[in-house]
Amino acid sequence: MPLIIVLSVTAIKDAYGDIKRSSDDKKTNKEPYYILRNNEVKQVLCEDIFPGDVIVIRKGDKIPADCLLLSSSNDDGICYVETSDLDGETSLKKKTSLSELSCIRDLEGFSKIQGKIQCEPPCDSFSSFEGRIYFETVFKPKARDTYSSFMPNSSLSLNVNQMLFRGSVLRNTECVYLMAIYTGRETRVFRNSKQVGLKTSTLDPHLNRYLIYIFILNFVILFISVIFQVLYSYRIIKNKKNYKHWYLYIDTKWNTLNEVIKSILSFFALYTYFVPLSLFVTLEAVRIIQKSIKPEQEKKSLQNDEKPTKQWIPMKVNSLNLGEDLGAIQYIFSDKTGTLTKNMMILSKWCIDGKIFDAYNEPSCLHQEFQNLYKNSECSNTHTEINDEFKDKILEYCRALATCHEVMISFDPMSYKPVYESQSPDETAIVTGLEKAGIRLISRTKDNIMFQIWNNEESHEILLLTEFTSDRKCMTVIVKRETDKGSVYTLYTKGADDVITKRLSTNKAVNNEMVLTNTTNALKLFGKMGYRVLMIAERIIDKETYETFIKMYRKAECSLGNRTKNIAKALEYIEKDLILLGLTAVEDQLQDNIPETIDYLLNAGIKMWLLTGDQQDTAINIGLSSCLLNNNSNLMILNDKTYRKCERTLEKFITEMKNNDEWDKENDKKKKKNTEPYNPKELTPLQRKFVEVGIRCRTVICCRVTPIQKANVVKAVRQNLNAVTLAIGDGANDVAMIQAAHVGVGIMGREGAQAVRASDYAFLEFRFLKPLLCIHGRYTYLQITKLILYSFYKNIVLSLILFSYGFVSLWSGNTLLENYFLLSYNLFYTCFIILVLACCERDISIKAIYDNPELYRQVKDGIYWSKAKRYGWILSSLWHGIVIVFIMLFMFDDNILRHDGSSAVSFWAQCYIIQTILILVVTIKCCIIHERFTILSLITCILSLAIYIVFALAIDYIFLSFESSILVISSMPDCYLIILFGIVASILPDYAVYFIRSNYYPSDAQIIFQERKINKNKYKYSKLESQNNYSNLNISNKNLLSIIDEENEGNITTATKSNDINNKNSNNDNNTNKDDNKQNKSNNNS
């Protein structure tokens, strides 16, 4: 029956999830769409769309398949899609149709075209696509430029810019025409829906190991019981004439196999109670309840925050299995942008030709500088050439920033103010900064961009634009501008300084050495200030160079294999001999309370690694401002690019740490599992040295890392060390790291929701990590461990009674306890008390935890799940079982007599007495282990006992009405004495151990609790003295088991009035010195 209940609960939970997913799938697959198939327009459902169908999509519709963009309602063939369901990015993405097809605006036009599409096999990448379209009918493409004749008109190359993937939504475009390429299981979104693997708690392996021990022990006692049963049965048959058990039915036919099978089945059914099956149901229920409690606890824990969140959003819990791991985190891996910072980019500085301008405080500084140069050149002939050159640099710098971006402009319908949208917040910040400086973006199309530089309007034709990628780390645009001297072809590029610097011209006449030096110094200064820096450069090219390049580029675009590499090679041809224009410095401010939160976590014994793609100086500056580093930190910088140099540097670090006694040899011996890799063969020698150095450092900062490198760093620590890891980030580039860690946390930031969806927990700001770990993690770890230990305890006590009864029942397979009691033991009698314990248990107040970060170290080191605690629970269960067995064997040896001398204790009466002792013992045991005994705990205890009494009376009345055992034993005083003796004999050692530990060997939490209680009482006494009201006041002692200090939540339990204040003062005077000495000693130990 218990197994059926466990399986039923699990099946219902899984069935609910399957039904919900099936309902969502049906809803998605039943969406209607208009398509063109076999020159016929028809309406079909989403599930009936096949490759080759031409689909009409209107604004707001979801894309039903991975489709090729044929044409758009916009004149330039551009459409905008939202891909938040795919990559989590909320910004709109621009897709461009082939210019040769963008002229077709109806299904009739597409029906006249016949051809085929050759493309790559289905894959899971949203960032790449390679294919070609071949036309079988005569088709005159719309002329794009004079160079289209280089490729045959019968075929065109396709790339990811023409692909709209399933799950994206059409925005800001009235209508598009698509051709389905991949459908169903071949779509990108389906290919990415692979199961990453269910994350499980680090306690689960321990729980599974103990379950294996329980099963082994179960089979051992089953084997022993079967052996005894067979031996006793054989002995009875052989000595049936002389055997004293004359009342037993003895079958003269003996079959050993039948006896063994009957015994196995009998005892197997009996000893199933030895396995705590109810633990799994209770554990699931507790985790579901904790999921609903955590957001409310988070809000309460932030009530006294100095900087409350303006718009509080509850924490999102995506995983129910990792609550206890929050209390055992040893390493935190964090992203920087959007995680430690606000990801609200503000353009702070300009740097042109090595000269720095304050763009934040003086937005018009560029215009003023330009006007001053213009006036100086008119008034004086000196330095005219230098002034004109600098003026041109300013203009080219502004043109580069105004053209080299992918910002889309729209207008607010209410205020008609321009609204800038881009995939990159840096680009939005730069364009917004340009607007404040007087350089305004007017319009933008696929082939043209128009902007205003102060009083002049300029229009540039966009010939080529390459997007920023993590591989190239730069963005390039080639534009054509008409001037009085003719057409000017200009290449503008911006990107990471290390990438652009390699492509600068080495000619000193082009790039002045002093300008390079000043720019390098500005770059270092911006890095120290924590700015995100982009380097800007240009190259003036002639028409012939552009024609040669565009042929190479178009040819690379048409290649089906290694298209990305071929395009990169083509760009290398023209991205060289660049002229340095300057830098942009974008500021991303730290979030609220970042230094305080990080300092608290470091003091709690958690090591933090910062993994960022920014440059080294920026990362170090963020480390200093966020308290990851301090001015006294010994910085060990590893910048080598070769294997041997890197190995030598690491060996140098190891030698220095050993010479400075920082290698912690003693700590390595004590905690070898935590500091030495478990699987050194999985690491290369260089990786092993890096990990060994990193785990002995207070903080590690990794710069210029890619998303896959972030995940590899987390895996190196997780898989090769005995350490619980947590990764936190806010963007799509953090997903791999979040999934690689034990616990993944997503920040609800400005980079979409992909990190939130991939995470186990999600909230608004990094500072919420403090209550998540130190409040929720501590409480959950305490609650879950007590739930597990108590579940094993109560089942061991029950099973010991069942096993021991075999010695007096000739191993007949009968049980001393009533059958309905066995069924209800885990289901009703002990279910509610442990459920409340596992949901409401706390050992210290929130404010005390915030004031003492060192308390987290004890939880992390296993104070709630130590071997001593586990062995203590086992000994307690064995003792309680032995005491009850002793009562069963000896207390009823001479029987209990009524007042008339007749026997009062029958089998069922003895059964009810043992059951009552068992229920009272396990209930009182649950009360003892409470650190926070609330009214709800008291109600559930009373409710559990009431349920037991009602069930016992009902069963006795229905099935044992002829005997009425309960009414008989309830009138016998001896029965109450037996029950009282059983309870006292069982619980007294537990209470004695608790008393000794709490008074002579207290934990840090108990010491802090007593200190806060004494301080609070002193405050009350001083307040009472000021009121001169001592005569009629009675104050009682607070019990550590029953009352917990709730200062932070405002639920301070009031003391009851029991003892006279004079007696209290006298007792306090006698014990003050002892308590102070004990507290001081305990504080020194902590």
N, C-alpha and C positions, 0 to 999 in steps of 0.2 A: 504493500500500500504506500509506504513512504517513497519508494522508488517510482511508483506510478505518478505520484504528486510532483516529484522533482522533474520527471520527464515531461509531464503535462505542462508545467509552468514554462519550461524551456521551449517546448513545442509551440505554445501559445505566443510567446514573445517572438520566436522566429517566424511563425505564420503571420503575425501582424506586420512584420517588416516586409515579408514577401508579398502579402496582399497589397500593401501600400505601394511598393515598387511596381507591381503588376498594374495597379490602377493608373499610376503615373505614366507607365509605358503605353497603355492603351489610349490614354488621353492624348499623348504626343503623336502616336501613330494614326490617330483618326482625324488629324487636322486636314481639311481639304485644300487643294491647290489646283490652279489652272496650268495645263501643260500643253505643249505641241508634240504630238507623236504621230509619225507616219502622215505628216501634212494634215493632221486633224486636231483641232482644239477640243480638249475635253477636261472635265474636272475629276480628279482622282484623289484618293487619300494619300497621306504621307507614306504609308507602308507599301503603296503600289507604284512608287516612283522608281524608275530604272535608269541606269546609265544611258546617256544619249537624249533623254527628254529635255526639252526646252521649257523652263519654268518661269512663270510671271510672279514676281514678288513685289508687294507693295510696302509702303512705309509702316514700320511696327511689326511686320511679319518675321517669324523665325525662319532661318534657312533650313530646309528639310534634308539636305544632303551636302556633300562636298562638291561645290559647283564652280564652274568657270564663268566669270563675268563677261558676257557678250556685249551688253550695251546698257546704258543708263539714261534716265530721263534728263539728266544734266547734259548740257551741250558738250562738255569736255570728256564725257564718259567716266566721270568720277562718281563714286558713291561712298557712303560712310556707314560703318557697321560698329555695333557694340559687341565686344567679345567677353563680357564679364563672366558668362557661363563657361568659357573655355580657359582663359588665362587669368581671370579675376580683375583685369584692367578695366576701369570704368571709363577711361577716356576713349573717344571714338577713333577708329582706325580708317584710314583712307585706302580705298581699293580703286584701281584704274583699269578700265577695259582697253583692249587693243584699239589703237586709233583707226585701224583698217576696218573694224567692225562697229565702231561707236556711232556711225552714221545711220545704222538700221534701228528703227524705233517701233517696229510692230512684228507680230508673229508671222505675218504674210511674207515679210522680207526674209526672215530666217528660213521659211519653208522653201525658198528658191535656192538655198545653199546646200550643197552636199559635200561631205568630206569625212575625214576621220581624225581622231586625236590619239597621238602616241604619248604615253606618260609613264612615269615611274610606278613600280608596284605599290600597293597600299602600305603606309608606314604610320608612325605616331608623331611625326614632327609637324608642328604648326608654323615653323619658321622657314620651311623650304618646300619647293615644288619645282620639278623639271618636266617639261613636255613640249610637244610641237603639234600644231594643227595643220593638216594637209587638206587642200581644197581640190575636189574632183571635178567640179563644174567650173566654167569660165567665170572668173570673178575679178572685177577691177577694184582693187582696194583704194580707199580714200588716201590721197597723198598726204604723207606726214612731213617729210622733208625731202630734199634732193638726193638723199643717200639711201633711200629705201630700195633703189634699184640694185644695190649690191647683193641683196638676198632675193631669191626667186619669189615671185608674187604668189605662187601656189602654196607656200608654207610660211608659217609664222611661229616664232618661239613663245613659250609660255613660262611664266614664273609665279612666285607666290603672291605678287601684287595683283594678279588677276583671279586669285582663288578666294572664295567665300566658303568658310567651313561650317559644317552643320552645328547648330546651337547658337550661332551669332544672330543678331537682330539688326534689321535694316533701319537706319536712322537718317534724318535730314535729307532724304532722297525719296521722291514720290514713287518711283517705279524702277525696277531693274529686270533685265532678261538674263537668265542663267541657263547653263547646260550642266546637267548632273554628270559628274565624273565618277565619284565613289558613293555608294549607297549602303545602308544597313551596317553590317559588321565591318565593312571596308573603310568606313569613315574615320577621320582622325580622332573624333571624340570617343568613338567606341574603342579604338586602338589604345587610347590613353586611359581607358576605364579599367585597367588592370588592378587587381587587388595587391596593394603594397604589402599586405600582411597585417593581421590583427595584432596590435600592440598589447602586451600583457604586462601586468605588474611584476616587479622583481620579487614580490612575495609569493607569486604563483608557483615558481619552481620549488620553494620551500614547502608550500602547501601540498604540492603534488608528491614531494618526497615523503612527507609524513603520511599522506594517504597510502602510499606504497607500503610504508612500515605498518600501517593499520591493517591493510589487506594481508600482509605476511603474518602478522600476529593473529589475525582472524582465522587464517588457514591453520596456524599452529594449534590454537585452542580447538578448532574444529577437528583436527586430527586427533588431539588428545581425547576429546569427548567421544569420538567414534571408537577409538581403541578401548576406552573404559566401558562404553556401552556394550561392545561385543564381548569383552571379557566377562562382565557381570552377567550378561544373558547366558553365556555358555556355562558359567559357574552355576547359575540357577538350574539350568536343565540337567547338568550332571549330578547335582546334589539336591534335586527337588524334594526328596523324602525328608532330608535332614535340614532343609533350608528354612529359616525362621519366618520368611515372608510368605506365609501360607496363603495369604489372600490374593497373591498375584496369579494371573492366568498364565499357565505355562504350556506352550505348544511343544509337543514331543518331537515334531519334525524340525530339524535344524538345517538351515541353509545359510552358510556364511555370506555369500554374495548378496542375498536378499537382506540380511541383517545390516550389512555395510551400507547398501544403497538406502535403506530406510533411515539409518542413522545419519548419513550425510545430508539427506533431504531435510530431516527434522532439525538438526543442529544448524544447518545452513540458514534455514528460515529464522531460527532463533537468534543467531549471531549477526544477522543483518543490521541490528540496532547498534552494533559496534562501530559501523561506518557512519560518520555524521553526514548523511545525505541532506539533511535539512540545512546544513551550512551553506550549500550552494544557492538554495532558494533565498535564504536570509541575506546572503551576501549580495545577490542581485537586487533584492528589495532595498537594502541599505544604500547601495550605490545609486539607485534611482532617486531615493529620498535625498541623499547628499547632493545630487545634481541640482535639485530644486532649492536646497538650503544655501549652497555656496554663493549665488549672486546676492542673496539677502545679507549673508554674513559679510560679504565684501563691502556692501553699502554701509553696514554698521561700523566696520573697521576703519572706514574713511570719513566718519562723521567729524572727527576732531582734526582732520587734515588741515594744514595751514593754507594749502592751495587747492581747494576742492575743484573738481571738474565742472565746467560750466554746464555741460549736457551729459549727464551720467547715463551710460548704457550698460545694462547688466552683462556680466561675464558670460560668454558662450562656452558651454561644455559639450565637446564633440565626442569625448571618450569617457566611458564609465569605469574603465578598468585601471586607471592610473592615479587615483586619488592618493593612495598611500605612498606612491613614489615621490610625490611632491615634498614629503617630509624627509627624503633621503638623498636629495640632489647633492652631488659633489662637484660637478663641472657645469658651468653655464657658457654656452656659445652664442654670442650675440652679433647681430648685424648692427651697423652704425646708422646709416641714413634711414629715417623714418622709424627707427627703433629707439635709439638714444636721442635722436634729433626729431624735430617736429615735421620735417619734410615739407616745410612751407618756405620755399626758396625765395630769397630776396637778393636782388642784385646789389652788391655792396661796393665793389671797387671796379674801376676801369684801369687798364694799364696799356698805354699806347707809346710805342717806341721807347719803352723803359720808364716812362713817366706815369705816376699813379694819380688817379683822380677819384674823389669821393663821390660815388654815384648815389649813395643812400641819403646822405645829409645835404648834398648839393647836386640835385638831379640835372640842373642846367649848366654844370661846370664845363661840359664839352662845348656847348654852344658859346659860352663866354670865352673859352680858350680860343675857339675858332675866330670869333669876332676880334679879339685882341690881336691875334696874328694877322688878320686882314688889315686892321688899322695900322699896325706897326709896319707892314709892308708898303702901305700907301704913304706913310709919313716919313719913312727913312729908307734909304737904299742899302743900309748895312744889314747883313745877315738875311737879305731878301731871299736868297736861294734856300737857306736853311728853313726859314719860315714857310716858304711855299712847299717845301718837301714835307714839313710836319703837318701843314694843312691838308695836303693830299693824303697823308697817312691817316689823319682823323676821318676824312671822307671815306677812304677805302675801308677803314675799320668799321665805320657805321654801315656801309653797304654790305660788308661781309656778314655782320650780325643781322641785317635786315633781310638778307636773302637766304642764308645758310641755315634753314630751319624747316620744320614741318608744322608750324603753328597754323591752325585754322581759325579764321575770324568769323564771328557772328555778332549779332546785336541783340541786346536785351529788349524784349518787346515792350517793357514798361518805361525804361529810362532811355532807350536807344543808345546806350553806351556800348562800346565794343567789348566783346567777351572773347578771350583767347583760350583755345583748347589745344592740347598737345599730348602726345604720349609721354613726353619727358617734362617733368616740372622745371628742370633747368632752362629749357627753351622758353617756357611760359614766363619765367622770371626775367629772362633776358629781354624778351619782346616787351614785357610790361615796363622794364627799366628804360628801354628805348623810347617808349611813349612818354614817360615822365621827362626824358631828356629832349623831347621835341621831335623825335623821329617816329612817325606813326605809320603803321601798316594800314593801307587803304583797301586793297583787294588782293585775292590770290586765286588763281586757277591752276589747272594742271600744267599749262605751258607759259604762264605769265604771272608776274608778281609786281604790284605797284605799291609804292610807299612814298612818304613825304619826309625829306630831310630838311627840317626847319622850314624855310620858305620855298623850297623847290620840290617838285614832284618828279619822280623817276619811275620809269617802267623798264623792267628787265624780262627778257625772254628766257625761260628756263629750258636749257638744252638737255641737261642731265642732272639728276639728283640721286645720290646714293645714301641710303639710310645709315644711321649709326648702329653698329653691331658690337657685341662684346669681343669679337675676334679682331676687327679692324681698329676699334676704339677711336674712330673718327668719322666725320660726316663731310661729304664733298658735294658741291654744286657748281655747275658750269653755266654761266649766264652770258647773254649777248645784250649789249647796251648800245643804242644808237647815239652817236655824238656828232659834233660838227665835222670831225675828222673822219667819220665813217663808223663802221661797226667795230666794237671792242669786245673781244672774247676774254672772259676772266674766270679763273678758277678760284673759288673760296673754299677753305676747309677749316674746320675746328675740331678739336679732340683733346685727348690726353697729351700732356706735355712730352712724355717720353716717346710717343709715336710721332708727333709733329716735328720734334727737334731733329729726328733722324732724317727728315725729308727737307730740311731747310738748305738753302743754297750755301755752299762753303765760300763763295766769293765775298770777300770783305767789302767790296764796293756795293754789293747788294744788301748784305746784312752787316751793319757796322758792329765791330767787336765791342765797342762801348755799349751799344744798344743791347747786344746779347747778354753782356754782363749785368746791366741794370735789370733786364727782364728776368734773368736767373735769380738775382737778389729779390726781386718782387715776388717771384714764384715761391721762394723759400719763406718770405715774410707771410704771404697768403696762407701757406701751408701751416705755419706756426699759429696763425690766427684761426685755423680750423675751417677755412673756406674751401669750397669746391671750385677748382681752377680748370679753365679750358684755355687752350692756346689757339690763337687765330692767325691764319697765314693766307697768302694769295699767290697767284701766278698769272701774269698776263701772257696769253698764248695767241698765236696767229691762226688764221683760218686753216692753213694747210696742216698744222699740228693737230688741230681739232678734228679735221676730216680723217687723218690717219688714225687718231685715237678712237673715234666713234666707230670706224670699221672694225677695229680690234674688239671693241666692247660689244658691238652687235653680234659679232661672230662668237664671242664667249657666251653671250646670252643664249645663243641657239644651241650650244653644246648640251648634250644630255648627260654626259658623265663628268663629274668633277666641275660642275658649272661654277660653284663658289670660288674654287681655286683659280679657275680660268679668268673670272671677273677680277679677282684680286691682282692677278698678273697684269691684266690690261690697265688697271688703275695705277699700278706702279709705274707704268710708262709716262703718265702725265702728272702724278703726284710727286714731283721732285723739283729741285731748284726753287723751293718756295721762298717767298719774301715774308719775313716775320712782321706782323702788324701789332700784336699785343696779346693781352690776357683779359679774361673776365673772371671775377671772383664773386661767387654766389654763396651767400651765407645761409646756413641751415642751423638754427638755434637749437640748443639742448631743450629737451622736454622738462617739465616741472619736476623738481625733487630728484633729478637724476644723480647728482653727487651723493645726496643723503642715502638714496636707495642702494647704490653700489657700495658705499662705505659700510652700510649695515650688512649686506650680503657677504662682503669680504670678512667682516668681523664674525660672521656666523660660521666661518670655516668653508665657504664655498669659493672655489677658484673660478675665475671668469676669463674667458678668451674672447677677444674682439676680432671678428672676421669681416673685413671690409674690402671693397674694391678701390677705395681712395688711395691717394699717394701716402707715402710714409710720414711726411711731416704733418699732414692733416690728421692722420690717425693718432700720432703721438700727442698732438695738441688736444684732440678730443679726449685721449686718455688722461691727460693732466687736468683738464677742466671737469671731467666726470669722476675724478678721484680713483680711477683705475691705476694711475701713476701719481707719484708725488715727487717733490723736488729732491728728496733723499733717495729715490729709487736708483738702483744700479742697472742702467739700461744696457742690455746685451743685444746688439743689432746685427742681424744676419742678412747680408745683402749679396752674397756671392751667387754667381750664375753657373759655376761649374761644379761638378761632383766633388772633385778633390779639394777645391778651395772651401766648399761648404763643409766638408768633413773636417778639415783642419781647424776651421773656425769653431765648430762644435766641440772638438777635442780641447781647444783652448778654453772654451767656456767651462767645460767639465773640470779641467785642471784648476781654474780660478775658483770655482765653487768648492772644490775639495780643499784647496789651500785656505779658503775663508771659512771653513767649517759650515758650509751651506749645503753640503751634499746629504746631510742627515743620515749618517750611516746607522745610528741607533734606531732611528725611525724606520729605516729600511728593514731592519731585522724584526721590529715589532709589527710593521704593517707591510710586509713584503708583497702581499696580495694587492695592495692598493698602489704600490709604486713601481712594481716590476711588471712588464708585459706577460700576460698569460701565454700567448701564442707568439713568441718572438720569431718563429719561422715565417709568419705571415707578414712581417715587416722586414724591409731591407735594412742593412746595417745603418745606413744614413737616417732612415725613418726612425729606427729604434733610438738612435742618439738624440734625435730631435724630440721624440716623445719623452725620453728620460730627462732631458733638460727642461722641457716645458712643464712637466708635472711637479718639478721642484721650484718653479717660479711662482710668484704671487699672481702675476698676470701675464698673458701672452697676447700680443697683437699681431695679426697676420694681415698684410696689406697686398693690394693688387691681386686678390684671389677671385677666381671665377666660381660660379655656383657649384660646379662639380668638385672643385678643390675644397670648398666649404664642407661639402658632404664627406669628402675623404678624410679631412681632419677630424670630424666628429666620429667617423667610423674607426679611425686609428685609436682614439681614446676609448671608445665604447667596447670594441671587439677585443682589444688587447689589454685592457685594464679592468680591474674589478671596481668600476666606478659607474654611478648612475648619472646620466647626462641629460641636459635640457638645452634645447636650441630655441631661440626666439628671433623672429624677423617679421617683416611686414610686406615684402614684395614677392613677385613670382620667382626671383632669383634666390630666394631663401627656402623654397619648397623642399628641395633635395636635402638641405641641412635639417629642416624641421622633421622630415620623415626619417632621417637617419638616427636621430636621437631617441632616447627612451621616452622623453616627454617633449612634445613640440608645442610651442606657444606662438600664436599669431597676433600681431598688432593690427587693430582695425584702423588702418592708416589711409593714405591718399593714393596708394599704389594698387588698389583693387582688393579683391577678396580671395585671391587664390591661396595666399598664405593662411588666411583664416580658415578656409575650407580644408586645407591639408593638415591643420594643427589639431591638437587635442584640447587646447584651451585657447580662448581668444578674449582680449579686452582692449581698452582704448589706449592706455599708456604704459610705458615700461615700469613706472613706479608701482603699478598694481601687482607686479611680480613679488613684491615684498609680502603683502598679506597672503598671496596665493601660496607661497612656500612656507612661510613661518607661522601663519595662522591656520589656513586650510590644511596644509601639509602636515603640520603637527597634530591637529585634532583628528584628521582622517587616519593617520598612521596609528595613533592611540586607539581609536575606535575599532579599526579593522583588526588589529592584533588582538585586542580583547575579545572581539567576536570569534576569531578563529580559536584562540586558546580555550575560551569558555565552551565552545561547541564540542571540542575534543574532550574536555573535562567531563561534561555531563553525560556523554555517551560512554566514556570509559567507566564511570561509576555505575551506570546502568548495566553494562555488559559484565562487569565483575560480579554483580549480584546474580545475574543469570547464569554465569559460568559456575559460581560457587554452589548454587543450588543443586547442581548435578551430583555433588558428593553425598547429599542426603536423599536424593530421588532416584538413586541407582542408575543415573544417566539415562533416564527414560525419555528425555526430550521435553518433559513438562517444565513449566515455568512457575516461579513463585508469584509473579506479578500477573495481574488480570490482563487479558488480551486487549480490551479496550483502552486500558491504561497505557499499554505499549504503543498503541496507535496514536494516542493523544499526547504522549510524553513530549515529542518534538514539535508536534503540530499546534498544540494549544497551551500546554502547561509551562513550557520554557521558551516559547516563541516570542511573546510580547515583551518580556523583561529584557531579553538580550537585544531585541530590535530597538528599544528606547535607549539602551546603553550604547549601542553602536551608532546612534544618530545624534545623541545629545551629550556624550561624555566629553569633559574638558578637565584638564588638570591645573590650569593657571589662566589668569585673565589676559585679555588682549593687550591691555596697557603694559602689563608686566612683561609680556613677550617683546613688545616694542622697545622697552627700556633695557632688555637684556638679550642682545643678539646671540650671546654665547650659548643660550639654551638650545639653539638649533643644532649645535654640534652633538649634543647627547642623542638627539633623535636620529641624526645622520649616522652616528656610530652604533646605533642599535639598542638604545636603552629600553625600548618597548618590545624588542624581539631578540633578546639575548639568550644564550644557552642556559644561564642560571634561571631566568624567568621561565623558560620552557620546561626545564627539569623540575622547577618548583611546582608548576601546574600538574605535571605528571605525578609527583609525590603526593600532592594534595588529593588528586582523584583516587589514587591507590589507598590513601588513608581513609577517605570517606567511604569507599567501597568496603574496606576491611571492617570498619566500625559497624556498618549496617549488616554485613555478613555475620559479625560476632553476635549482634542482637538476634539475628535469625537462628543461629546455632545454639546459643547458650541461654538467652533470656527466656525462651519458651521451653526450656528443657523440663522443668517441673510443672509447666502449664500455669495458667492464671485461673484462680477459682472465684466463683461468685460467692455472695454472702451465705448461700445455703450449702456451699461446699462442692457444687457441681462445676464441671469444666466450662470455661467461658470462651476459650480461644479455639475456634475451629480453623480449618485451613484458610477460609476466606477472611476470617477476622485477622489472622496473622498476615495475610496478604495486604489488607488495608493498612495495618500498622506499618509495615515495611514501606509501602507506597507513600504514606504520609510523611515518614521520616525522610525518605528520598526527596520528595518535592520540597519540603521545608529546608533541607540542607542545601540543595542547589539554588533555591531562591535566596536564602540568606547569604550564600557565597556570592551571588550576583550583587547583592546589596553592599557587601564588604568591598568589592573591587571598584565600586563607584567612587570617583573623585568628586563628582558633582551630582549629589543626590537631590533631585528636584521633586516637585509635586507630581509631575508626570511619572517619574520613576516609582514613587509611592503608589500611585493609582494603578500602574501596570502590575506591581507586585500583588496588591490586593485583588485585582481582577484575575490574575493567574490562579491565585489560591481559591478565589470564589468559583472559578470555572471548574477547578479540580473537585471542590466539595459538591457542586451541583451535579457534575458527571458521576461522581462516586455514588451519591444518593440515588440518582436516576437508575444507574446500572444495578445497584443493590435492590432497588424496589422492583425493577422489571424482571431481572434474571435470578435474583436470590431472595425472593419474597418469602420463601419457606423458612429462611434462616434469619434474615435481617441482621447480618453481622455487624453493620455499622451502629445500629441502635444498641446492640448488646455491648460492644466495646466502649461506646461513648458513656455508658453508665459505670464503667470500671475505673477507679482512680489509678490503679496500677498501669493501665494502658497509657495514661497521660504521663506518668513518671518514666515509662519506657521511651516514649517519644521525646520527652525533655532530655533524658540521658543521651539518646542518640544524637540529638542536635548539639548539645554542649560538648560531648566527646568528639564530634566531628569538627565543629567550628572553632573550638578553643585553641588548637594549635595554629590555625590560620590567623586568628586575631592576635595571638602572642607574637607570631613572626612579624605581622604588620606593625604591631606596637613597637617592637624592638627596632625594626628598620626605620620607622618614621621618627623615632626619638633618639636613636643612637647612630644610625647610618642614613640620614635623610638625603634625598636627592636635592639637586639645586632648585628644582621647581617647588619642592616642599619648603625649603629654606626661605626662598623669596616670598612664598605665600605667607609664612609665619611672620616674616619681617614686615610685610605690608599690613598684616592684621594688627601687629603690635603698634606700628606707627599710626594706624587709623584709630586704634583704641586710645593711644596717647592724645591724639587730636580731640577725640570725644571727651576725654577726661579734662583736658585743658579748657575746653569749651564749657563743660559743666562747672568747673571751678570759677570761671568768670561769671557764671549765672548764680553762683552760691546756692546751688540746689542739689545737695548731696543726700539729704535725709531720706527722701522717698523714692530714690532711683534704684532699680534692680537691673543688673546686667549679667548675662550668662556668658559662659565660654562658648566659643564657636568650635564646632567639631570639623576637623579637616576632611572627614569622610562625607559630611552632609552639606557643607556650605562652601561655595567657591566665591572668591572675590570677583565681582562683576563691575569694577569701577568704570571701565571704558564704555560699557553698554548701558550704564545708568541703572542697572538692576541690582543694586547692592541689597543683599539679604539682611533684613533687620534682625537684631538679636532679640531673643525672647527674654522676658523678665523672670529670673529664677533665684538668683543669689543676692544677698545684700551687698551693697557696695563696700561696706567696711570689711566684710570677709574677703571680698575680691581683692581689695587693696593689700590686705595682709598676705594673701597667697601670692600676689604678684611680687611683693617685697622679698619674699623668701626665695622665689624662683628666678628673679630677674638676672642675678649674676650667672647662674647656670645656663639660662637660655642665651645670654649674650655671648658667653664663652663658646657654647655649642654653635651659635650662628657664625661667630667670627672664624671658628675652625672650618666650618662648612664652606664659608665664602672663600677662604684661602684654597680649599681643595677645588672648588669650582673654577 
